Amino acid sequence: MFTSASTVPSSTTAPAAAPHQAVTQLYRAAIGSVNTPYYLQNFAGMDGAKPRTLSWNWGACLYTVNWMVYRGLWEAVFVYLASCLAVPLLIIGIGRLVFSLPHWLEVALLVACAALAFVIPGVLGNALFFGKCRDKISAALSTSDSLANACLVLSAHSATRKRLVWTIAINAGMLSVGISAAALLFRTSEPVAKRSDLPVVSNAPPSLDLITVNAATPAPSVPVVPVAPVESTSMPRAPDLVPVATATASDMKPVLAPKPAQMEPPAKSPTEPRPPKPPRQTPAVYVNVGIFGNPSNANRAIEKLTAADLPPVARVVTSAKGDFTRVRAGPFVSATEAKAAVVRIKALGLDAVVARP
């Protein structure tokens, strides 16, 4: 299936095994433990008497960068990423600035480049990996003294299932981070868009309009229009007009507006007679004679006051203990007269005390 002359370089320390088996072992060690039969079959066609250089590889087509990294094709990764970045820039820059390509043609060229970014790695993937394995086998044989040691060196740097698991995990982590970042950006940008549609309401209090006068510029003479007095007594008199000078941008000083005039009472006619002032009334003064529970005792006190020409005043007072009769003398116009009555009442053998006003 393989020919040792075209694949494995000659060495004085090469193993004595059959060339076919030796080359197969070397390729198997260089490929690794993943998809080994598939690559051995493709490499047999590329290493035969009539080499077949092109074949299709779905892994290189759909997962180009990941496939190249997994298989150790680092030079191919750099060339692929640089091409994916440079070709669209060349189409947009040179095509638009130099050739003035129409917009539809630019879009068509970009779509074609995107298709080629999948097709070219799928067609050339096996050939690139075949060349990488040949170089690794040549380097291992040049540094090893036996076929077994060369296979060990190749296996140490070949693709394994552990590397495949790590590659899948890294891609899943990057995908989850991208989805989380996009979701976070969408959540933080949506309320801002909603708040921008709302009207802006200022909480600042409204500014007061002040009348400003320039102290440096004299005020122009403004004729004052007299205002006739209002005959109706229900309306206040209008204040006089105050001339205001034109305000300028320099030396502005606030001047408060004048206070409104207070309402004046209507003037009375001089011929109208003024009503006389009512006389000042002096509160009446009484003299307490006593409170009697027996009506006959109250009647005897009243008879004595009447005989002494002292006016008696009797009033029945109701309390919790029954009805009582309060006897007073008066009223008197002054406290002096009431004190003189006290002396006369005591001379009659009765109690007498000036009552509090």
C-alpha positions in Angstrom: 0.0 0.0 0.0 2.9 2.4 0.8 6.3 2.7 -0.7 9.2 3.4 1.6 11.2 5.1 -1.1 8.8 8.0 -1.5 7.8 8.5 2.1 10.5 7.6 4.6 14.0 9.0 4.1 16.9 6.6 4.1 18.8 6.1 7.4 21.5 3.8 8.5 19.6 3.1 11.7 16.3 2.4 10.0 14.4 -0.7 11.4 14.8 -4.0 9.6 11.0 -4.6 9.4 9.2 -4.7 6.0 9.0 -1.2 4.4 5.2 -1.5 4.1 4.7 -2.2 7.8 7.2 0.3 8.9 5.7 3.2 6.9 2.2 2.3 8.1 3.4 2.4 11.8 5.0 5.7 11.3 1.9 7.3 9.6 -0.3 5.8 12.3 1.8 7.3 15.1 1.9 10.7 13.3 -1.9 10.8 12.7 -3.0 9.8 16.2 -5.9 7.8 17.6 -8.8 9.8 16.0 -10.0 8.9 12.5 -6.8 7.0 11.8 -8.3 4.6 9.2 -9.7 7.5 7.2 -6.4 9.3 7.0 -4.4 6.1 6.3 -6.6 5.4 3.3 -6.2 9.0 1.9 -2.5 9.0 2.5 -2.1 5.7 0.6 -3.6 7.3 -2.4 -1.2 10.3 -2.1 1.8 8.1 -1.6 1.2 5.6 -4.4 2.7 5.3 -7.8 0.0 7.6 -9.1 -0.4 10.2 -6.3 -3.9 11.6 -5.7 -3.4 15.1 -4.2 -7.0 16.2 -3.8 -9.7 14.7 -1.6 -12.6 16.1 0.5 -12.4 16.6 4.3 -15.6 17.6 6.0 -13.9 18.5 9.3 -11.5 20.9 7.5 -14.5 22.4 5.6 -16.9 23.0 8.6 -14.5 23.5 11.5 -11.6 24.9 9.6 -9.7 26.7 12.4 -10.5 24.1 15.1 -9.5 21.3 12.7 -6.2 23.0 11.9 -5.4 23.7 15.6 -6.3 20.1 16.5 -4.0 18.6 13.8 -1.2 21.0 14.6 -1.3 23.0 11.3 -0.3 26.3 12.9 1.2 27.8 9.7 -2.0 27.0 7.9 -4.1 28.7 10.7 -2.1 31.9 10.4 -2.4 31.9 6.6 -6.1 31.2 6.7 -7.0 33.9 9.2 -4.9 36.5 7.4 -6.6 35.6 4.1 -10.1 35.9 5.7 -9.2 39.4 7.0 -7.2 40.7 4.0 -9.4 39.6 1.0 -12.6 41.4 2.1 -10.6 44.5 2.8 -9.0 44.4 -0.6 -12.4 43.9 -2.3 -14.0 46.8 -0.4 -10.9 49.1 -0.5 -9.4 48.6 -4.0 -12.7 47.7 -5.6 -14.5 50.7 -4.3 -11.6 53.3 -4.6 -9.8 52.2 -7.7 -12.3 50.3 -9.8 -15.5 52.0 -8.4 -17.3 48.6 -8.3 -21.1 48.8 -7.8 -22.6 47.7 -4.5 -24.2 44.6 -5.8 -20.8 43.4 -7.3 -19.1 44.0 -4.0 -21.7 41.9 -2.2 -21.4 39.1 -4.8 -17.6 39.0 -4.4 -17.9 38.9 -0.6 -20.3 36.0 -0.8 -18.0 34.2 -3.2 -15.1 34.7 -0.8 -17.2 33.4 2.1 -18.0 30.2 0.1 -14.3 29.7 -0.8 -13.4 30.1 2.9 -15.2 26.7 3.4 -14.5 25.0 0.1 -10.7 25.5 -0.2 -9.9 24.0 3.3 -12.2 21.1 2.5 -10.4 20.3 -0.7 -6.8 20.9 0.5 -7.2 19.8 4.1 -6.0 16.2 3.6 -3.1 17.3 1.4 -2.0 19.8 4.1 -2.2 17.2 6.8 -0.3 14.7 4.6 2.6 17.1 4.1 2.6 17.9 7.9 2.9 14.1 8.7 5.7 13.6 6.2 7.7 16.4 7.8 7.1 15.0 11.3 8.2 11.5 10.2 11.4 12.8 8.6 12.3 14.7 11.8 11.5 11.7 14.0 13.6 9.3 12.0 16.6 11.7 11.9 16.6 11.9 15.7 15.8 8.3 16.6 17.9 5.2 16.5 15.0 2.7 15.9 11.5 2.5 14.5 10.0 2.1 18.0 11.6 5.3 19.3 10.5 7.2 16.2 6.9 6.0 16.7 7.1 7.1 20.4 8.3 10.6 19.3 5.5 10.9 16.8 2.8 9.6 19.2 3.9 12.2 21.8 3.0 15.0 19.4 0.0 13.5 17.6 -3.7 14.3 18.1 -5.4 12.3 20.8 -9.0 12.1 22.1 -8.0 14.1 25.2 -7.0 17.0 23.0 -10.3 16.6 21.1 -12.3 16.9 24.4 -10.3 20.0 25.4 -10.9 21.6 21.9 -14.7 21.0 22.2 -14.7 22.3 25.8 -12.9 25.5 24.8 -15.2 26.1 21.9 -18.3 25.6 24.1 -16.9 28.0 26.7 -16.2 30.7 24.1 -19.7 30.2 22.7 -21.3 30.5 26.2 -19.3 33.6 27.0 -20.4 35.2 23.7 -24.0 34.4 24.3 -23.9 35.7 27.8 -22.2 38.9 26.7 -24.8 39.4 24.0 -27.7 38.8 26.4 -26.2 41.2 29.0 -25.7 43.9 26.3 -29.3 43.5 25.2 -30.7 43.8 28.7 -28.7 46.9 29.5 -29.4 48.6 26.2 -33.2 48.0 26.2 -34.1 50.2 29.3 -32.0 53.0 27.9 -33.9 53.0 24.7 -37.2 53.1 26.5 -36.1 55.9 28.8 -34.9 58.0 25.8 -38.5 58.1 24.5 -39.8 59.7 27.7 -40.0 63.5 28.0 -37.4 65.2 30.2 -39.1 66.8 33.2 -37.0 69.4 35.1 -37.5 69.6 38.9 -35.9 73.0 39.1 -38.3 75.8 40.5 -39.4 78.4 37.9 -37.1 81.4 37.9 -38.5 84.7 39.0 -38.7 87.5 36.4 -36.8 90.5 37.9 -36.8 94.0 36.5 -33.2 95.0 35.9 -31.9 98.6 35.5 -28.5 99.6 34.3 -27.0 102.0 36.8 -24.5 103.4 34.4 -27.0 104.5 31.8 -29.5 107.2 32.8 -33.1 106.3 32.4 -34.9 108.0 29.5 -37.6 110.3 30.4 -41.0 108.6 30.1 -44.2 110.6 30.5 -46.2 109.6 33.5 -49.9 109.2 32.7 -52.1 110.2 35.7 -54.7 107.8 36.8 -58.0 109.1 37.9 -59.2 107.9 41.3 -61.8 105.1 41.4 -65.1 106.3 42.7 -66.2 102.9 43.9 -65.1 102.2 47.4 -64.9 98.4 46.8 -61.8 98.6 44.6 -58.2 99.7 45.7 -56.6 102.7 44.1 -54.2 101.8 41.3 -50.5 102.5 42.1 -48.6 105.1 40.1 -46.7 104.1 37.0 -42.9 103.7 37.5 -40.7 104.3 34.4 -38.3 101.5 33.8 -35.0 101.9 31.8 -33.9 99.4 29.1 -31.7 96.7 30.5 -28.2 96.1 29.1 -25.7 93.3 29.4 -23.3 95.2 31.7 -23.9 96.0 35.4 -27.3 94.4 35.8 -28.9 94.9 39.2 -32.2 93.4 40.2 -34.9 95.8 41.3 -38.0 94.4 43.0 -41.5 95.6 41.8 -43.3 98.2 44.0 -45.8 96.9 46.6 -49.5 97.4 45.8 -51.1 100.4 47.5 -53.4 99.7 50.4 -57.1 100.4 50.3 -58.0 103.8 51.8 -61.3 104.2 53.6 -63.8 106.5 51.8 -63.7 110.2 52.9 -66.7 111.3 55.0 -68.6 114.4 54.1 -67.8 117.3 56.5 -71.5 118.3 56.8 -72.6 114.9 58.0 -73.1 115.0 61.8 -71.2 112.5 63.9 -73.3 110.2 66.1 -72.7 110.8 69.9 -70.6 108.4 71.7 -72.5 106.1 74.1 -71.8 106.8 77.8 -69.4 104.5 79.5 -71.4 102.2 81.7 -70.1 101.5 85.2 -70.7 97.9 86.3 -73.3 97.6 89.2 -72.1 96.7 92.7 -74.0 94.4 95.0 -73.7 93.6 98.7 -74.2 90.0 99.8 -76.4 89.7 102.9 -76.6 85.9 103.2 -77.9 82.6 101.9 -80.9 81.2 103.9 -82.2 77.7 103.9 -85.4 78.8 105.8 -87.6 81.1 103.7 -88.9 82.9 106.8 -85.4 84.0 107.7 -84.9 85.3 104.2 -88.2 87.2 104.4 -87.2 88.9 107.7 -83.8 90.0 106.1 -85.7 91.4 103.2 -88.1 93.4 105.5 -85.2 94.9 107.4 -83.5 96.1 104.1 -86.7 97.5 102.9 -87.4 99.4 106.1 -83.8 100.8 106.0 -84.5 102.1 102.4 -82.0 99.6 100.9 -83.1 97.9 97.8 -83.2 94.0 98.4 -82.6 91.4 95.7 -83.7 87.8 96.4 -82.9 84.7 94.2 -83.6 81.0 94.8 -80.5 78.8 94.3 -80.9 75.0 93.8 -78.2 72.7 94.9 -77.7 69.0 95.9 -78.7 69.8 99.5 -82.0 71.6 98.5 -83.2 75.1 97.7 -81.7 78.1 99.2 -82.6 81.8 99.0 -79.7 84.3 98.4 -80.4 87.9 99.5 -78.5 90.9 98.2 -78.7 94.6 98.5 -78.3 96.9 95.5 -77.4 97.6 92.8 -75.0 100.5 93.8 -73.3 102.7 91.2 -69.9 102.6 92.9 -67.8 100.7 95.4 -67.9 103.7 97.8 -71.7 103.7 97.9 -71.6 99.9 98.4 -69.2 100.2 101.4 -71.5 102.8 103.0 -74.4 100.4 102.6 -72.4 97.6 104.3 -72.1 99.8 107.4 -75.8 100.4 107.4 -76.7 96.7 106.9 -74.4 95.6 109.7 -76.2 98.1 112.0 -79.4 96.1 111.3 -77.8 93.0 112.7 -77.2 91.3 109.3 -74.0 90.2 107.6 -72.8 92.4 104.7 -69.9 91.8 102.2 -69.3 93.7 98.9 -69.8 91.1 96.1 -67.1 90.6 93.6 -67.8 92.1 90.2 
